[in-house]
């Protein structure tokens, strides 16, 4: 099935490892010209080499910390000079921020900027160009907004979902869609090294929480993101979609 992504220009943040790396690879296989953004340039370069070795378009590597205030405009200028426009933005960078206690003001500000403001600023940098072109896809990889403890990474998820819904209503008539995708437990650095670091902890979590009976693979998320990025997904916007093997207990 041709999902009409060949030649589209796509930016993936947090592309050095885990979900971002897998999303980028899948978009490349569908014919996208990629821009890879993360702090670890060596890992971005290894992904670019891997993609090119498969006979696909070599991605442009941009080693940026997206929490730096000048990053969105610097990234925009690089993309404009190389490609002229951006069609697809995958806001994947982010992470959990557990606190000892209630967290300091600085900890909360850092968590909110990484998990909400940085992606929002990137989207605002590119969305007007998408509207002019009559096509754009903004996809936010977020996280659950059902808190079990005080964690600075959780409130920004709710903020992103509400902002994305609002933006989708403004830009929908211009061919731009805005969606949020919420990963459940999917094998990645964060899950395998921090949250569930042993086979036994993973087995117990699955037994207690996951109806499908296993922790997901990055591809389980990437297939949805890739479809949402395509022209075929033109009528899907303003949505929060969970990819979690049924682990979420709420129906909406």
Order of alpha helices (4+ residues) and beta strands (2+ residues): beta-alpha-beta-alpha-beta-alpha-beta-alpha-alpha-beta-alpha-beta-alpha-alpha-beta
